C-alpha cells in the first residue's frame, strides 16, 4: 500500500526545510557530543547507577515481553527472591521495545542512538511547532535549536535516559494546539496527537505524560480566559476527545501492565521521597535561570565554583547536598533578549494577544519549577510557591522533581524567541545573505551559551562511562549451578561514596548472564527491599571493605549485638536466596580491601574464576554445615550502635537522670528483633549483656508470638542475662520490647535499652 503524500500536501519542496534543519541539528549533536560519537559502542554518558539502571531497563522490557511473555512492571530478575515492583521504575518501555533490534550491536549502542536522536528529533519537532505558529523557517530553526540543546535537556541527558527522550513534547503540543484551533473535526491530526502522547508517556517517562496532561489542562483554562471563542467549539471537544481515545487504545498494553502492578505499596514507594526537603533538592533556585550550566565546556571551570557554593540547600537548619543536574535551568541571555524583543514589539503593535498564551505558560511553569518554597540561591526564603498547591493534586504530585517543569518553560521560551526573531527580521528587512548571516550569528551565540561540549579530555572522561560488559558474564551462564540459580555481585549495597553505582552496574552486567540477581537498584528502593542484602553478613562486610580506605579497617566484619559465626550466617542466607554464584567486582575495591575479601571468600568456596574485571565463586563448593549443626541468628529491625566514647545523660520517665558510658551496646526503642535458625527443635540458652535506661519499665522477650513473654528486669547498669528458650525447627522470631516506654532526652544517640554479646547454644541438660 502506497500512501499518496500529495493528498496531504506533503511535497519535496515542503519537506526541504525540515530535512535541512534535521541535518544541521544532527551535525551539531555529533560535534557537541564528540566524546560519545567516536565510540558509540563502548561508552555511554555518565550518571552512575542511574545510567546502568536505564541500560538494564532497555534490556528488561523486551526480554520480559518477547522471551518471558510476562509483565515488564513486575520482575524477579532483581531483588531475588522477593522480586521488585517496577511501577515506580524510571523505565523507557516503548523505547526498549521499538529499538530492541539495536541490542544485536550492543545495549550501549542502543542507548547512544536514543541519546543522539533525542537532540535531532527534539529540534525537528520543535521546528514543526514553531513553523506552524509563526510561518517562518528561520525563526522555527532557532526555536528547534533552543529546545533541543537547552541546558536543562543536556544536563538531564547526562544522567537520566527517561528525561533525555523529550523530543515528543513539542510534537504533542503541536497536535494539541491544532486540535483546539481547527474549526473542523480533524481525524488525522487527533490520531497523531493521541499517538504523540503515547510516545511522550512511554518512549520517555510516565512523569512526562503526567506533565503533558497537566499542561493540556492548564492550557485549556488559560485559553478559556483569553480566547474563549477559540476553545468553546464542538469541534474542539471532538478533536480533544478523539486524541484521548486514541491515546487510551494505543497505550492500553502499557496501562494494563502498569495497573496490574499498581497498588498501595506502589503509592507509598512513589511518595517516600516526596517531602518538601526532597522536592526542594530537585527545584530551581531563582538564580539558576541566569547561571551557565555546569556541563558547559566553555564555562565549566567558572560554573564549578558557583555550583559548589550556590547550589547546596539549607532548609530548616539542615544542609543538603544537591544534585548538580537537577539545578540547571539556564535561559541564556541571547534567548532572553529575543524574548524581551518579542514582548516589546508585540506590545508596541498592540498584538500581545498572539504571544500572551505562551508568556503565561512560561511564567506558570517557571514558578512551578521553583518548587514548594522559593529559593533565591542556596537558602529557603520561607515563601510558599505555586508548587505547594500542585503538590496537593492526586496523581499529578507523583512528579516530585519541580525542576523538570523546565522543559515546558524552555518550549515556551523557544516559541517566544522565535516570535522575537521574526519581529526583528521584519523590522530590519534583511536581504537573504544578511538574513542567513544573522541566523548563523544568533545560532553561534546560543550554542556558546548552551554548549554541552567537553573541551578538555579530563572533563570528557568525567562525562562518559565504560559500558563494555566483561566477556565472563556471557560465558558464566547457569552452568554447574545445580538447582541454585541466583547471583550475588559484590558490592551489593550502596555506599556513601559511590551511591548506587555498583548495584546499578551489577544489573547491567547481569543483562549478559541473565541470572536472577540478589540485590540491584530499583528507582525508589525501600528499606524492606534493601534488607534482603543486609541480611547477608557477606554483603555488609563487602560494603565495609569498599570504604575501608576511609576507615582504615581492612577486615571482614559484621557488627551486630549477636556473637555469631558470620560465615555460617552468610551461607544460610545464600541457601535461602538460592545463590549459585558470587561475583566480586574488582574495580570497587582498592588492592588491600580486595585482597582481604578475596582471601576470605577463597577460604570458604575455593577460587573458581578470575580475570581483570572480576572474581567468581561457586557456592556449591562451600561447606554447608550450617544446615545440620549450627544455630544461626541475625537481627531484624534497626539496632542502633552505641558511640565509642563519651558520657551522655539519660532520663527515665520520672525525671531521674544518670551519666553512663555504653560504648559497645546496641540500642532499641520499640520493637527490636532477632531471628534464630535452628536445625532441630529443642531448648537453647541465650546469654547477653543488657542495660535498661528506663529501669522501672521491664523489657519483654517474646519468642514466636508466645502468649506469655519472658520478663527481663534489667537496670541502668550493664548486667549479664541468661534465659532458656523453646525453639522449633527452622526460623524462630525473638522480639524485644517495652510497654509505653519513652525517653525524655530526644538528643540521645541511644534508645531505652541496650544489648550486646548475645549468644545461643543448645541446652543439653
C-alpha positions as CSV (number, residue, x, y, z in Angstrom):
1,X,0.0,0.0,0.0
2,X,1.5,3.3,-1.1
3,X,0.4,6.5,0.7
4,X,-0.3,9.5,-1.5
5,X,1.7,12.2,0.3
6,X,0.4,14.9,-2.1
7,X,-3.1,14.2,-0.8
8,X,-1.8,15.7,2.5
9,X,0.0,18.5,0.7
10,X,3.4,16.9,1.5
11,X,5.8,17.6,-1.3
12,X,9.6,17.7,-1.7
13,X,9.5,21.5,-1.5
14,X,7.6,21.5,1.7
15,X,9.9,18.8,3.2
16,X,13.1,20.6,2.3
17,X,13.2,23.0,5.4
18,X,12.6,20.1,7.8
19,X,15.3,17.9,6.2
20,X,17.7,20.8,6.1
21,X,17.0,21.6,9.8
22,X,17.4,17.9,10.7
23,X,20.8,17.7,9.0
24,X,22.1,20.8,10.9
25,X,20.7,19.5,14.3
26,X,22.5,16.2,13.6
27,X,25.8,17.9,12.8
28,X,25.6,20.0,16.0
29,X,24.8,16.9,18.0
30,X,27.7,14.9,16.7
31,X,30.1,17.8,17.2
32,X,28.8,18.7,20.6
33,X,29.0,15.1,21.9
34,X,32.1,14.0,20.0
35,X,33.3,12.0,23.0
36,X,30.4,9.6,22.6
37,X,30.2,9.6,18.8
38,X,33.7,8.4,18.3
39,X,32.9,5.2,20.3
40,X,29.2,4.8,20.4
41,X,29.5,1.0,21.1
42,X,31.7,1.2,24.2
43,X,30.9,4.4,26.1
44,X,27.7,5.9,27.4
45,X,27.0,9.3,29.1
46,X,28.0,9.3,32.8
47,X,25.4,9.1,35.6
48,X,26.5,6.4,38.0
49,X,23.9,3.8,38.9
50,X,21.1,5.6,37.0
51,X,22.7,5.1,33.6
52,X,23.3,1.4,34.3
53,X,19.7,1.1,35.5
54,X,18.5,2.6,32.3
55,X,20.5,0.2,30.3
56,X,19.1,-2.7,32.2
57,X,15.6,-1.3,31.6
58,X,16.2,-1.2,27.8
59,X,17.1,-4.9,28.0
60,X,14.5,-6.0,30.5
61,X,11.3,-4.8,28.8
62,X,11.8,-6.7,25.5
63,X,13.2,-9.7,27.4
64,X,10.1,-9.7,29.6
65,X,7.6,-9.2,26.8
66,X,9.2,-11.3,24.0
67,X,11.1,-14.0,25.8
68,X,9.3,-14.5,29.2
69,X,5.9,-13.2,28.0
70,X,5.5,-11.5,31.3
71,X,4.5,-8.1,32.7
72,X,7.6,-5.8,32.4
73,X,6.5,-3.9,35.5
74,X,7.0,-7.0,37.7
75,X,10.3,-8.8,37.9
76,X,12.2,-11.3,40.0
77,X,15.4,-10.7,38.0
78,X,16.4,-8.2,40.7
79,X,16.0,-8.3,44.5
80,X,15.7,-12.0,44.2
81,X,13.9,-14.0,45.6
82,X,11.2,-11.4,46.6
83,X,11.4,-9.6,43.3
84,X,10.6,-5.9,42.5
85,X,7.6,-4.0,41.5
86,X,8.7,-1.6,38.7
87,X,5.6,0.6,38.6
88,X,7.7,3.4,40.0
89,X,10.8,2.5,37.9
90,X,12.1,5.2,35.6
91,X,11.9,2.9,32.6
92,X,11.5,3.9,28.9
93,X,9.4,0.8,28.0
94,X,8.4,1.7,24.4
95,X,12.0,2.7,23.5
96,X,13.1,-0.7,24.8
97,X,10.5,-2.5,22.7
98,X,10.8,-0.5,19.4
99,X,14.6,-0.3,19.3
100,X,15.4,-3.7,20.8
101,X,16.9,-4.8,17.5
102,X,19.8,-2.4,18.1
103,X,20.8,-4.6,21.0
104,X,22.2,-7.0,18.4
105,X,25.0,-4.4,18.2
106,X,25.1,-3.7,21.9
107,X,22.9,-2.1,24.6
108,X,25.3,0.8,24.7
109,X,24.8,1.4,21.0
110,X,21.0,1.4,21.6
111,X,21.4,3.9,24.5
112,X,23.6,6.2,22.5
113,X,21.2,6.0,19.5
114,X,18.4,7.2,21.7
115,X,20.7,9.9,23.1
116,X,21.5,11.4,19.8
117,X,18.1,11.1,18.2
118,X,16.6,13.0,21.2
119,X,18.6,16.1,20.2
120,X,18.0,15.7,16.5
121,X,14.2,14.9,16.6
122,X,13.7,17.4,19.5
123,X,15.0,20.1,17.2
124,X,12.9,18.9,14.2
125,X,9.6,18.6,16.2
126,X,10.1,22.0,17.8
127,X,10.8,23.3,14.3
128,X,7.4,21.9,13.2
129,X,5.6,23.5,16.1
130,X,7.2,26.9,15.7
131,X,6.7,26.9,11.9
132,X,3.0,26.2,12.4
133,X,2.7,29.1,14.8
134,X,5.0,31.6,13.2
135,X,5.2,30.6,9.5
136,X,8.9,31.5,9.3
137,X,11.5,28.8,8.6
138,X,14.5,30.7,10.1
139,X,12.6,31.6,13.3
140,X,11.4,28.0,13.6
141,X,15.0,26.7,13.2
142,X,16.1,28.9,16.1
143,X,13.2,27.6,18.2
144,X,14.3,24.0,17.5
145,X,17.8,24.8,18.4
146,X,16.8,26.4,21.7
147,X,14.5,23.5,22.8
148,X,16.8,20.6,21.7
149,X,20.1,22.0,23.0
150,X,18.7,23.7,26.1
151,X,20.9,23.3,29.2
152,X,18.1,21.5,31.0
153,X,18.0,18.9,28.3
154,X,21.7,18.5,28.1
155,X,22.1,18.2,31.9
156,X,19.2,15.6,32.2
157,X,20.7,13.7,29.3
158,X,23.9,13.3,31.2
159,X,22.0,11.4,33.9
160,X,18.5,10.2,33.0
161,X,17.5,8.4,29.8
162,X,13.8,8.9,30.6
163,X,14.3,12.7,30.6
164,X,16.7,12.5,27.6
165,X,13.9,11.3,25.3
166,X,11.9,14.5,25.5
167,X,11.6,15.1,21.7
168,X,7.9,14.2,21.6
169,X,6.9,17.0,23.9
170,X,6.8,19.7,21.2
171,X,5.1,17.1,18.8
172,X,2.3,16.6,21.3
173,X,1.9,20.4,21.9
174,X,1.7,20.9,18.1
175,X,-1.2,18.5,17.7
176,X,-2.9,19.7,20.8
177,X,-2.8,23.4,19.6
178,X,-4.1,22.3,16.1
179,X,-6.9,20.3,17.8
180,X,-8.0,23.5,19.6
181,X,-7.7,25.9,16.7
182,X,-9.1,23.6,14.0
183,X,-12.7,24.6,13.1
184,X,-13.3,21.2,11.6
185,X,-13.1,17.7,13.0
186,X,-9.6,16.5,12.1
187,X,-9.3,12.7,12.5
188,X,-5.8,12.5,11.2
189,X,-4.5,15.2,13.5
190,X,-6.3,13.9,16.5
191,X,-4.9,10.4,15.8
192,X,-1.4,11.7,15.6
193,X,-2.0,13.7,18.7
194,X,-3.0,10.6,20.7
195,X,0.0,8.8,19.3
196,X,2.3,11.6,20.2
197,X,1.1,11.5,23.8
198,X,1.8,7.7,23.9
199,X,5.3,8.5,22.7
200,X,5.7,11.1,25.4
201,X,4.5,8.8,28.1
202,X,6.1,5.5,27.2
203,X,9.1,6.4,25.0
204,X,10.1,8.7,27.7
205,X,8.7,8.6,31.2
206,X,5.3,8.3,32.7
207,X,6.0,11.5,34.6
208,X,6.4,13.2,31.2
209,X,2.9,12.0,30.2
210,X,1.5,13.3,33.5
211,X,3.3,16.7,32.9
212,X,1.8,17.0,29.4
213,X,-1.7,16.1,30.6
214,X,-1.3,18.8,33.3
215,X,0.0,21.2,30.6
216,X,-3.1,20.5,28.5
217,X,-5.5,21.2,31.4
218,X,-3.7,24.4,32.3
219,X,-3.7,25.5,28.6
220,X,-7.5,24.9,28.4
221,X,-8.0,27.1,31.4
222,X,-5.8,29.9,30.0
223,X,-7.4,29.7,26.6
224,X,-10.9,29.8,28.2
225,X,-9.9,33.1,29.8
226,X,-8.1,34.8,26.9
227,X,-9.6,33.2,23.8
228,X,-13.0,31.8,24.9
229,X,-14.4,31.6,21.4
230,X,-11.4,29.6,20.1
231,X,-12.0,26.8,22.6
232,X,-15.8,26.7,23.1
233,X,-16.5,24.9,19.9
234,X,-17.9,21.4,19.5
235,X,-15.1,20.6,17.1
236,X,-12.5,21.3,19.8
237,X,-14.1,18.8,22.2
238,X,-14.5,16.2,19.4
239,X,-10.8,16.6,18.5
240,X,-9.5,16.5,22.0
241,X,-11.8,13.6,22.9
242,X,-10.6,11.6,19.9
243,X,-7.0,12.3,20.9
244,X,-7.8,10.9,24.4
245,X,-9.5,7.8,22.9
246,X,-6.6,7.1,20.6
247,X,-4.1,7.5,23.5
248,X,-6.1,5.0,25.7
249,X,-6.3,2.5,22.8
250,X,-2.7,2.6,21.8
251,X,-1.3,2.7,25.3
252,X,-3.7,0.0,26.6
253,X,-1.0,-2.7,26.8
254,X,1.2,-0.5,29.0
255,X,-1.8,0.7,31.0
256,X,-2.8,-2.9,31.7
257,X,0.7,-3.9,32.7
258,X,1.1,-0.8,34.9
259,X,-2.3,-1.2,36.6
260,X,-1.7,-4.8,37.5
261,X,1.5,-3.7,39.3
262,X,0.0,-0.6,40.9
263,X,-1.1,-0.9,44.5
264,X,-1.0,0.9,47.8
265,X,2.6,-0.2,48.4
266,X,3.5,1.3,45.0
267,X,2.0,4.6,46.1
268,X,3.9,4.6,49.3
269,X,7.1,3.8,47.5
270,X,6.5,6.6,45.0
271,X,5.8,9.1,47.8
272,X,8.7,8.1,50.1
273,X,10.9,10.9,48.7
274,X,8.0,13.4,48.2
275,X,8.7,15.5,51.3
276,X,9.3,19.2,51.0
277,X,13.1,18.9,51.6
278,X,13.4,16.4,48.7
279,X,11.2,18.5,46.5
280,X,13.4,21.5,47.1
281,X,16.5,19.4,46.2
282,X,15.0,19.0,42.8
283,X,13.8,22.6,42.5
284,X,15.4,25.6,40.7
285,X,16.8,28.4,42.8
286,X,15.8,31.6,41.1
287,X,19.4,32.4,40.3
288,X,19.8,29.2,38.3
289,X,17.9,30.7,35.4
290,X,20.8,33.1,34.9
291,X,23.9,31.0,35.6
292,X,25.5,28.9,32.8
293,X,25.4,25.2,33.1
294,X,27.9,23.0,34.9
295,X,28.1,20.9,31.7
296,X,29.1,23.9,29.5
297,X,32.7,23.1,28.4
298,X,33.5,26.8,27.9
299,X,32.3,28.0,31.3
300,X,32.8,24.8,33.2
301,X,35.7,26.0,35.4
302,X,33.8,29.1,36.4
303,X,30.5,27.3,36.9
304,X,32.2,24.6,39.0
305,X,33.0,27.2,41.7
306,X,29.5,28.7,42.0
307,X,27.8,25.3,41.8
308,X,29.8,24.2,44.8
309,X,29.0,27.4,46.7
310,X,25.4,28.2,45.5
311,X,23.5,25.0,44.9
312,X,23.7,23.4,48.3
313,X,20.3,23.5,50.0
314,X,19.9,24.9,53.5
315,X,16.4,24.1,54.8
316,X,15.3,24.3,58.4
317,X,18.9,24.5,59.6
318,X,19.9,21.3,57.7
319,X,22.4,21.4,54.9
320,X,21.6,19.1,52.0
321,X,23.9,18.1,49.1
322,X,22.1,18.9,45.9
323,X,22.4,17.1,42.6
324,X,24.0,19.5,40.1
325,X,21.9,18.0,37.2
326,X,18.7,19.0,39.0
327,X,19.7,22.6,39.5
328,X,20.4,23.6,35.9
329,X,17.8,25.9,34.3
330,X,19.9,28.4,32.4
331,X,17.7,30.5,30.0
332,X,20.6,32.2,28.1
333,X,20.9,35.9,27.6
334,X,20.7,35.7,23.8
335,X,17.4,33.9,24.1
336,X,16.2,36.2,26.8
337,X,17.0,39.2,24.5
338,X,14.9,37.7,21.7
339,X,12.0,37.0,24.1
340,X,12.1,40.6,25.5
341,X,12.2,42.0,22.0
342,X,9.1,39.9,21.1
343,X,7.3,41.3,24.1
344,X,8.3,44.8,23.3
345,X,7.4,44.6,19.6
346,X,4.1,42.9,20.2
347,X,3.2,45.4,22.9
348,X,4.0,48.3,20.6
349,X,1.9,46.8,17.8
350,X,-0.9,46.1,20.2
351,X,-0.7,42.4,19.2
352,X,0.3,41.0,22.5
353,X,-2.6,38.6,22.3
354,X,-0.7,36.5,19.8
355,X,2.0,35.6,22.4
356,X,0.1,36.1,25.6
357,X,-0.7,32.4,25.9
358,X,3.0,31.4,25.6
359,X,4.1,34.1,28.1
360,X,1.5,32.8,30.7
361,X,2.6,29.2,30.1
362,X,6.2,30.1,30.6
363,X,5.5,32.1,33.8
364,X,3.3,29.4,35.4
365,X,5.6,26.5,34.7
366,X,8.6,28.6,35.6
367,X,7.1,29.3,39.0
368,X,6.3,25.6,39.4
369,X,9.9,24.8,38.7
370,X,10.9,26.9,41.7
371,X,9.5,24.2,44.0
372,X,7.3,24.3,47.1
373,X,9.3,27.1,48.8
374,X,11.2,29.9,46.9
375,X,15.0,29.7,46.9
376,X,17.0,32.6,45.6
377,X,20.3,30.9,46.0
378,X,21.0,28.1,48.4
379,X,18.7,29.1,51.3
380,X,15.0,28.7,51.6
381,X,13.2,32.1,51.9
382,X,10.2,30.5,53.6
383,X,7.9,31.9,50.9
384,X,5.5,29.2,49.5
385,X,5.4,28.8,45.8
386,X,2.8,27.5,43.3
387,X,4.2,24.0,43.6
388,X,2.7,23.8,47.1
389,X,-0.7,23.8,45.5
390,X,0.3,21.4,42.7
391,X,1.6,19.0,45.4
392,X,-1.9,18.6,46.7
393,X,-3.2,17.2,43.4
394,X,-3.6,13.4,43.4
395,X,-1.7,11.5,40.7
396,X,-0.1,14.7,39.4
397,X,2.0,15.1,42.5
398,X,3.9,11.9,41.6
399,X,6.1,14.3,39.7
400,X,8.2,15.2,42.7
401,X,11.0,17.0,40.8
402,X,9.7,20.5,40.2
403,X,12.8,21.4,38.1
404,X,11.5,19.0,35.4
405,X,8.9,21.7,34.5
406,X,11.8,23.5,32.9
407,X,11.1,21.5,29.7
408,X,7.8,23.3,29.3
409,X,9.4,26.6,30.2
410,X,12.1,26.0,27.5
411,X,9.4,25.2,25.0
412,X,7.5,28.4,25.7
413,X,10.8,30.4,25.6
414,X,11.7,28.8,22.2
415,X,8.3,30.0,20.8
416,X,8.7,33.5,22.2
417,X,12.3,33.8,21.0
418,X,11.1,32.7,17.5
419,X,8.5,35.4,17.6
420,X,11.2,37.8,18.6
421,X,13.5,36.9,15.7
422,X,10.6,37.1,13.2
423,X,9.8,40.6,14.5
424,X,13.5,41.6,14.3
425,X,13.6,40.3,10.7
426,X,10.6,42.3,9.7
427,X,12.0,45.5,11.4
428,X,15.5,45.3,9.9
429,X,14.3,44.0,6.4
430,X,17.2,41.6,6.0
431,X,18.2,40.6,2.5
432,X,18.8,36.8,2.0
433,X,22.6,37.0,2.6
434,X,22.3,39.1,5.7
435,X,19.4,37.0,7.0
436,X,21.5,33.8,6.8
437,X,24.4,35.6,8.5
438,X,22.2,36.9,11.3
439,X,20.7,33.4,11.8
440,X,24.2,32.0,11.9
441,X,25.4,34.6,14.3
442,X,22.5,34.0,16.7
443,X,23.0,30.3,16.4
444,X,26.6,30.6,17.4
445,X,25.7,32.8,20.4
446,X,23.1,30.4,21.6
447,X,25.5,27.4,21.2
448,X,28.2,29.2,23.1
449,X,25.8,29.8,26.0
450,X,24.1,26.4,25.7
451,X,27.2,24.4,24.9
452,X,27.5,20.9,26.4
453,X,30.7,20.0,24.6
454,X,33.6,19.0,26.9
455,X,36.6,20.9,25.7
456,X,39.2,19.0,27.7
457,X,40.0,15.3,27.7
458,X,39.7,15.1,31.5
459,X,36.2,16.7,31.5
460,X,35.2,14.5,28.6
461,X,36.3,11.4,30.6
462,X,34.1,12.6,33.5
463,X,31.1,12.7,31.3
464,X,31.3,9.2,29.9
465,X,31.4,5.8,31.4
466,X,32.7,2.5,30.1
467,X,29.7,0.3,29.1
468,X,31.7,-2.8,28.0
469,X,30.4,-6.0,29.6
470,X,33.2,-8.4,30.7
471,X,33.1,-11.5,28.5
472,X,32.9,-13.7,31.6
473,X,29.3,-12.7,32.1
474,X,28.3,-14.1,28.7
475,X,30.3,-17.3,29.4
476,X,29.4,-18.0,33.1
477,X,25.7,-18.5,32.4
478,X,24.0,-21.0,34.7
479,X,26.4,-23.9,34.2
480,X,27.2,-26.1,37.2
481,X,24.8,-24.2,39.5
482,X,22.6,-27.3,40.1
483,X,19.3,-26.1,41.5
484,X,20.7,-22.9,42.8
485,X,20.4,-20.2,40.2
486,X,20.6,-16.6,41.5
487,X,23.7,-14.5,41.5
488,X,25.2,-12.1,44.2
489,X,27.5,-9.4,43.0
490,X,29.7,-7.6,45.5
491,X,29.5,-4.8,46.5
492,X,25.7,-5.3,46.6
493,X,24.8,-2.4,48.9
494,X,25.1,1.3,48.2
495,X,27.9,3.3,49.8
496,X,28.1,6.9,50.9
497,X,30.9,7.5,48.4
498,X,29.6,5.7,45.3
499,X,25.9,5.6,45.9
500,X,24.1,3.0,43.8
501,X,26.8,2.8,41.2
502,X,27.7,-0.8,41.8
503,X,24.2,-2.2,42.4
504,X,23.3,-0.5,39.1
505,X,26.4,-1.9,37.4
506,X,25.5,-5.4,38.7
507,X,22.1,-5.0,37.0
508,X,23.8,-4.0,33.7
509,X,26.3,-6.9,33.8
510,X,23.5,-9.3,34.5
511,X,21.9,-8.5,31.2
512,X,24.5,-10.8,29.7
513,X,24.4,-13.5,32.3
514,X,20.5,-13.4,32.6
515,X,20.6,-14.9,36.1
516,X,18.2,-13.6,38.8
517,X,20.2,-11.0,40.8
518,X,20.2,-10.8,44.6
519,X,20.1,-7.1,45.1
520,X,20.0,-4.5,42.4
521,X,18.8,-0.9,42.1
522,X,15.1,-0.2,41.5
523,X,14.4,3.5,41.2
524,X,12.7,4.0,44.5
525,X,14.1,1.3,46.7
526,X,12.7,0.9,50.2
527,X,14.2,-0.3,53.4
528,X,12.5,-3.7,53.2
529,X,13.9,-4.4,49.8
530,X,17.4,-3.3,50.8
531,X,17.2,-5.5,53.9
532,X,17.3,-8.5,51.6
533,X,21.0,-7.8,51.1
534,X,21.6,-6.5,54.6
535,X,20.6,-9.9,56.0
536,X,23.7,-11.4,54.4
537,X,26.8,-10.6,56.6
538,X,29.0,-11.2,53.5
539,X,27.2,-8.3,51.7
540,X,27.6,-6.0,54.7
541,X,31.2,-6.9,55.1
542,X,31.8,-6.2,51.4
543,X,30.4,-2.8,51.9
544,X,32.7,-2.0,54.8
545,X,35.7,-3.2,52.8
546,X,34.7,-0.9,49.9
547,X,35.0,2.1,52.2
548,X,38.0,0.7,54.1
549,X,40.3,3.3,52.5
550,X,38.4,5.9,54.6
551,X,38.0,3.9,57.9
552,X,41.4,2.2,57.5
553,X,40.0,-1.1,58.9
554,X,40.7,-3.9,56.3
555,X,38.9,-6.7,58.0
556,X,35.9,-8.9,57.3
557,X,33.4,-7.7,59.9
558,X,29.7,-7.7,60.6
559,X,28.9,-5.5,63.6
560,X,25.9,-6.8,65.4
561,X,24.7,-7.3,69.1
562,X,24.9,-11.0,68.4
563,X,28.2,-13.0,68.6
564,X,27.7,-15.2,65.6
565,X,29.6,-17.4,63.1
566,X,29.1,-14.9,60.3
567,X,30.3,-17.3,57.6
568,X,27.6,-19.8,58.6
569,X,25.0,-17.0,58.7
570,X,26.0,-15.9,55.2
571,X,25.8,-19.5,53.9
572,X,22.3,-19.7,55.5
573,X,21.1,-16.7,53.5
574,X,22.9,-17.8,50.3
575,X,21.0,-21.0,50.5
576,X,17.7,-19.3,51.2
577,X,18.2,-17.0,48.2
578,X,19.3,-20.0,46.1
579,X,22.6,-18.2,45.2
580,X,24.7,-20.3,42.9
581,X,27.4,-17.7,42.1
582,X,29.2,-14.9,43.9
583,X,31.0,-12.3,41.8
584,X,33.3,-9.7,43.2
585,X,33.7,-6.5,41.0
586,X,37.4,-5.7,41.4
587,X,37.2,-2.0,40.5
588,X,35.0,-1.3,43.5
589,X,37.9,-2.1,45.9
590,X,41.5,-0.9,46.5
591,X,44.2,-3.5,46.5
592,X,44.2,-4.3,50.2
593,X,40.5,-4.4,50.6
594,X,40.1,-6.6,47.5
595,X,42.8,-9.0,48.8
596,X,41.0,-9.3,52.2
597,X,37.7,-10.1,50.6
598,X,39.2,-12.5,48.0
599,X,41.1,-14.4,50.7
600,X,38.0,-14.7,52.9
601,X,35.9,-16.0,50.0
602,X,38.6,-18.4,48.8
603,X,38.8,-19.9,52.3
604,X,35.1,-20.7,52.1
605,X,34.4,-21.5,48.5
606,X,37.7,-22.0,46.8
607,X,38.5,-19.9,43.7
608,X,36.5,-20.7,40.6
609,X,37.3,-18.0,38.1
610,X,39.3,-14.8,37.9
611,X,40.1,-12.1,35.3
612,X,41.0,-8.4,35.2
613,X,37.4,-7.4,36.0
614,X,36.0,-9.9,38.4
615,X,36.5,-12.9,40.6
616,X,33.7,-15.5,40.7
617,X,33.0,-18.2,43.3
618,X,30.6,-21.2,43.1
619,X,28.6,-21.5,46.2
620,X,28.2,-25.3,45.8
621,X,31.9,-25.6,46.8
622,X,31.1,-24.3,50.3
623,X,30.8,-26.4,53.5
624,X,27.1,-26.2,54.3
625,X,27.5,-27.4,57.9
626,X,25.2,-24.6,59.0
627,X,22.2,-26.6,57.8
628,X,22.6,-29.6,60.2
629,X,24.9,-28.5,63.0
630,X,24.8,-24.8,63.9
631,X,22.3,-22.4,65.4
632,X,22.4,-19.3,63.3
633,X,20.9,-16.0,64.2
634,X,20.6,-12.5,62.8
635,X,19.0,-9.2,63.7
636,X,15.8,-7.7,62.2
637,X,14.7,-4.1,62.5
638,X,17.0,-1.2,63.3
639,X,19.5,-1.7,66.1
640,X,21.5,1.5,66.8
641,X,25.2,1.1,67.7
642,X,26.5,2.9,70.7
643,X,29.2,5.6,70.5
644,X,32.8,4.5,71.1
645,X,33.3,7.0,73.9
646,X,31.8,9.8,75.9
647,X,29.4,10.3,78.8
648,X,25.8,11.1,78.0
649,X,22.8,11.8,80.3
650,X,19.7,9.7,80.2
651,X,16.5,10.4,82.0
652,X,13.7,8.0,83.0
653,X,10.0,8.7,82.8
654,X,10.1,10.1,86.4
655,X,12.8,12.6,85.5
656,X,15.7,10.8,87.2
657,X,18.9,11.1,85.1
658,X,22.2,9.2,85.1
659,X,25.5,9.7,83.4
660,X,26.9,6.5,81.9
661,X,29.1,5.2,79.2
662,X,27.5,2.5,77.0
663,X,30.1,2.4,74.2
664,X,29.6,-1.1,72.9
665,X,25.8,-1.7,73.3
666,X,23.3,-1.9,70.5
667,X,20.1,0.0,71.2
668,X,16.5,-0.3,70.5
669,X,13.4,1.8,71.2
670,X,10.4,-0.4,70.4
671,X,10.4,-3.2,68.9
672,X,13.8,-4.8,68.0
673,X,14.1,-8.4,66.8
674,X,16.3,-11.4,66.2
675,X,15.7,-14.4,64.1
676,X,17.1,-17.8,65.0
677,X,17.5,-20.6,62.5
678,X,17.5,-23.9,64.4
679,X,18.5,-27.1,62.6
680,X,16.4,-29.0,65.1
681,X,13.7,-28.3,67.7
682,X,14.6,-28.1,71.4
683,X,15.7,-25.7,74.2
684,X,18.5,-23.3,73.7
685,X,20.3,-21.0,76.1
686,X,20.5,-17.3,75.3
687,X,23.3,-15.3,77.0
688,X,23.5,-11.5,76.7
689,X,24.6,-8.2,78.3
690,X,21.7,-5.9,78.9
691,X,21.1,-2.4,80.2
692,X,17.8,-0.7,80.7
693,X,17.7,3.1,80.9
694,X,14.1,3.1,81.9
695,X,14.7,0.5,84.6
696,X,11.3,0.8,86.2
697,X,9.8,-0.4,83.0
698,X,10.8,-4.1,82.3
699,X,12.0,-5.4,78.9
700,X,9.9,-8.2,77.4
701,X,11.2,-11.0,75.2
702,X,8.6,-12.7,73.0
703,X,9.5,-16.0,71.3
704,X,7.4,-17.0,68.3
705,X,4.4,-14.9,69.4
706,X,4.1,-16.7,72.7
707,X,1.1,-16.0,74.9
708,X,3.4,-15.2,77.8
709,X,6.6,-13.4,77.0
710,X,9.7,-13.6,79.2
711,X,10.3,-10.6,81.5
712,X,13.8,-9.1,81.7
713,X,14.2,-6.9,84.8
714,X,17.4,-5.1,83.7
715,X,18.7,-2.0,85.4
716,X,20.7,1.0,84.2
717,X,23.9,-0.9,84.9
718,X,25.2,-3.4,82.3
719,X,24.5,-6.9,83.6
720,X,24.7,-10.5,82.3
721,X,21.4,-12.1,81.5
722,X,20.6,-15.8,80.7
723,X,17.3,-17.3,79.5
724,X,16.2,-20.7,78.2
725,X,14.1,-20.5,75.0
726,X,11.9,-23.2,73.4
727,X,12.5,-23.2,69.6
728,X,11.1,-25.1,66.7
729,X,12.9,-26.4,63.6
730,X,13.7,-23.7,61.1
731,X,13.2,-20.0,61.7
732,X,12.2,-18.6,65.1
733,X,11.4,-14.9,65.9
734,X,12.5,-13.2,69.1
735,X,11.1,-9.7,69.8
736,X,12.5,-7.3,72.5
737,X,10.1,-4.5,73.5
738,X,8.9,-2.4,76.4
739,X,5.3,-1.2,77.2
740,X,4.8,2.6,76.8
741,X,8.5,3.3,77.1
742,X,9.7,6.8,76.5
743,X,13.0,8.7,77.0
744,X,12.8,12.4,77.6
745,X,16.3,13.3,76.2
746,X,15.4,13.4,72.4
747,X,19.0,14.2,71.5
748,X,20.3,10.9,72.9
749,X,22.0,8.7,70.3
750,X,20.6,5.7,72.2
751,X,17.1,4.5,72.8
752,X,15.8,3.0,76.0
753,X,17.6,-0.3,76.3
754,X,20.9,-1.7,75.1
755,X,22.0,-5.3,74.4
756,X,25.3,-6.8,73.4
757,X,27.3,-10.1,73.2
758,X,24.2,-12.3,72.6
759,X,25.0,-16.0,72.1
760,X,22.8,-19.0,71.5
761,X,23.6,-22.7,72.2
762,X,21.6,-25.9,72.6
763,X,20.6,-26.8,76.2
764,X,21.9,-30.4,76.5
765,X,20.6,-30.9,80.1
